[in-house]
Amino acid sequence: MSLFCKNCGHELRPGSKFCPNCGLPVDETSAESWETYPTYEAGHEETLKDKFFSYRGRLNRKPYFLRGILLSAVSSVLGLLEMLLFPEAFGPDAALRAAVESGGLTAGSGNLIFIALDVALSLSGISLTIRRSHDLNKSGWFLLLLFIPIVNLYAIFKLWLSKGTEGANRFGPDPLAPAKGRV
């Protein structure tokens, strides 16, 4: 059973007195095992919430890629549907026209539904990216690299192409390893 520092999350060697990463003293209360937290297991993801809105655990390349494609397809269909239902909201001068006609920028009740769905899709994409970075043994903050030009190319290729950490890491067990008690 691997132990990890509660302060920095670095893996501890058995019998360590101090964390090799942050230097804080280690005792039974300052070290914890990933096994104490609910994490990803191969047969655990049963609901849509577990698959798309969980920030805990790890996600390997294949489900990350396939779920990303699914989110992109749903987003495209929603965008097309919104364009068909509210054509006046699109075009080069749509915002200016709406401001002049209504005296300010307002969103119709139909547009609010699409905004809520877009927010849900965005949060799901963030969740998938965080879990994928956990599989690479990186913090969820790794996704902030996606906002830096040129560096974002490195982050994208790392997320899409890099193999995850073999075995357990500080974010949970290997999603490709067989679950305990199963053959």
C-alpha positions in Angstrom: 0.0 0.0 0.0 1.5 3.3 -1.1 1.3 6.3 1.2 1.2 9.9 0.0 2.0 13.2 1.8 -1.2 15.1 2.8 0.6 18.4 2.3 2.0 18.0 -1.3 0.7 14.6 -2.5 4.2 13.2 -3.1 4.5 9.4 -2.8 6.3 8.4 0.5 8.8 5.6 0.9 7.9 3.1 3.7 9.4 4.2 7.0 10.0 7.8 5.8 10.4 10.3 8.6 10.1 13.4 6.3 8.5 14.0 2.9 11.3 14.1 0.3 9.4 16.7 -1.7 8.2 19.3 0.9 10.3 18.3 3.9 7.4 18.1 6.4 7.6 15.4 9.1 5.6 12.3 8.3 3.5 10.4 10.9 0.4 8.2 10.7 -1.9 11.2 10.6 0.1 13.2 7.9 0.3 10.4 5.4 -2.7 8.8 3.6 -3.4 6.2 1.1 -5.4 6.7 -2.1 -7.4 3.7 -1.0 -9.2 5.8 1.6 -10.9 7.9 -1.1 -13.5 6.8 -3.7 -11.6 6.6 -7.0 -11.9 5.2 -10.4 -12.4 1.5 -10.8 -13.0 -0.3 -14.1 -16.6 -1.3 -13.2 -17.4 1.7 -11.0 -18.7 4.2 -13.5 -22.3 3.4 -13.7 -24.1 6.8 -14.0 -23.6 9.7 -16.3 -22.5 11.7 -13.3 -19.7 9.3 -12.6 -18.6 9.2 -16.2 -18.8 12.9 -17.0 -18.9 15.0 -13.8 -16.5 13.3 -11.4 -13.2 15.1 -10.6 -11.8 12.2 -8.6 -9.7 9.3 -9.9 -8.0 8.7 -13.2 -9.1 8.4 -16.9 -7.0 6.7 -19.5 -6.6 7.8 -23.1 -9.4 5.8 -24.8 -12.4 6.9 -22.6 -11.0 10.5 -22.6 -10.9 10.6 -26.3 -14.2 8.9 -26.9 -16.1 11.0 -24.3 -14.5 14.2 -25.8 -15.8 13.2 -29.2 -19.3 12.6 -27.7 -19.3 16.0 -25.9 -18.2 17.7 -29.2 -21.0 16.0 -31.1 -23.6 17.0 -28.5 -22.3 20.6 -28.5 -22.5 20.7 -32.3 -26.0 19.4 -32.4 -27.0 21.9 -29.7 -25.4 24.8 -31.6 -27.2 23.8 -34.8 -30.5 23.5 -33.0 -30.0 26.9 -31.4 -29.2 28.4 -34.8 -32.4 27.0 -36.3 -34.6 28.0 -33.4 -33.1 31.5 -32.8 -31.7 32.7 -36.1 -31.9 36.3 -35.0 -29.3 35.7 -32.3 -26.6 34.9 -35.0 -24.9 37.2 -37.5 -22.4 40.0 -37.5 -24.7 42.6 -36.0 -27.0 40.4 -33.8 -25.8 41.8 -30.5 -26.1 45.4 -31.7 -29.6 44.7 -33.1 -30.8 43.1 -29.9 -29.5 46.0 -27.8 -31.2 48.6 -30.0 -34.5 46.7 -30.2 -34.8 45.8 -26.5 -33.0 48.7 -25.0 -30.3 46.4 -23.6 -28.9 42.9 -24.0 -31.3 40.3 -22.8 -31.5 36.6 -23.3 -34.8 34.9 -24.1 -36.0 32.0 -22.1 -35.0 29.6 -24.9 -31.5 31.0 -25.0 -31.1 30.5 -21.3 -31.7 26.8 -21.7 -29.0 26.6 -24.3 -26.7 28.6 -22.1 -27.3 26.2 -19.2 -26.6 23.2 -21.5 -23.4 24.8 -22.8 -22.2 25.4 -19.2 -22.9 21.7 -18.3 -21.0 20.5 -21.4 -18.1 22.8 -20.5 -17.9 21.5 -16.9 -18.0 18.0 -18.2 -15.1 18.7 -20.5 -13.1 20.2 -17.6 -13.9 17.2 -15.4 -12.6 14.8 -18.1 -9.5 16.8 -18.6 -8.7 16.9 -14.9 -9.2 13.2 -14.6 -7.0 12.6 -17.6 -4.2 14.8 -16.1 -4.5 12.7 -12.9 -3.7 9.7 -15.0 -0.5 11.4 -16.1 0.2 12.0 -12.4 -0.3 15.8 -12.8 -2.6 18.1 -10.9 -5.8 19.3 -12.4 -4.2 22.7 -12.7 -2.3 21.2 -15.6 -5.3 22.1 -17.8 -4.4 25.8 -17.4 -1.6 25.2 -19.9 -4.4 24.9 -22.5 -4.8 28.7 -22.3 -1.2 29.6 -23.1 -0.5 29.9 -26.8 2.1 27.4 -28.2 2.3 25.7 -24.8 -1.2 24.5 -25.3 0.0 22.3 -28.2 2.3 20.5 -25.8 -0.6 20.1 -23.3 -3.0 18.8 -25.9 -0.5 16.2 -27.3 0.4 15.2 -23.7 -3.3 14.6 -22.9 -4.1 12.8 -26.1 -1.0 10.7 -26.7 0.9 10.1 -23.4 0.4 6.8 -21.7 -0.8 7.2 -18.1 1.3 6.3 -15.1 1.6 2.6 -14.7 0.4 1.3 -11.3 -1.1 3.5 -8.6 -0.2 7.2 -8.3 -1.3 9.9 -5.9 -4.7 10.2 -7.6 -5.7 6.5 -7.5 -5.2 3.1 -8.9 -4.3 2.4 -12.5 -7.6 2.3 -14.5 -6.1 -0.3 -16.8 -5.1 -2.6 -13.9 -7.6 -5.4 -13.0 -9.8 -4.5 -10.1 -9.2 -6.3 -6.8 -11.1 -9.5 -6.4 -11.7 -9.8 -10.1 -9.8 -12.0 -12.6 
